[in-house]
Amino acid sequence: MVEVPAVAVELVELLAAAVGAGAAAAVGVVLEQFGLSAVSGGDLVLGAWAVGMGLIALYVGLVGLGYEQALPRLRRLASGE
C-alpha cells in the first residue's frame, strides 16, 4: 500500500473544507436573493422559507465550515504542525 504524506492529506481536507464553505455560502446568498424577490412579489411564505434557509446555509458556510474547520486547518498547516 502506498503511504500518503500527512501534509497531502491535510491539504486535501483543507481544500474540501474551503470548497464546501464557499459552496454553502453561495447557496445561502442565492436563497437570500430568491427569498427577498419572493417577498417583494407577494409570496410571503415562500420568501420567509427561502430567507430562513439562506441564513442557515450562510451560517453553515461561514461559521461551520469556514471558521471552525478551514481556518484551524490553515493555521495548523502554516505553523508546520
C-alpha positions, 0 to 999 in steps of 0.5 A: 500500500502506498503511504500518503504524506500527512501534509497531502492529506491535510491539504486535501481536507483543507481544500474540501473544507474551503470548497464546501464553505464557499459552496454553502455560502453561495447557496445561502446568498442565492436563497437570500436573493430568491427569498427577498424577490419572493417577498417583494412579489407577494409570496410571503411564505415562500420568501420567509422559507427561502430567507430562513434557509439562506441564513442557515446555509450562510451560517453553515458556510461561514461559521461551520465550515469556514471558521471552525474547520478551514481556518484551524486547518490553515493555521495548523498547516502554516505553523508546520504542525 
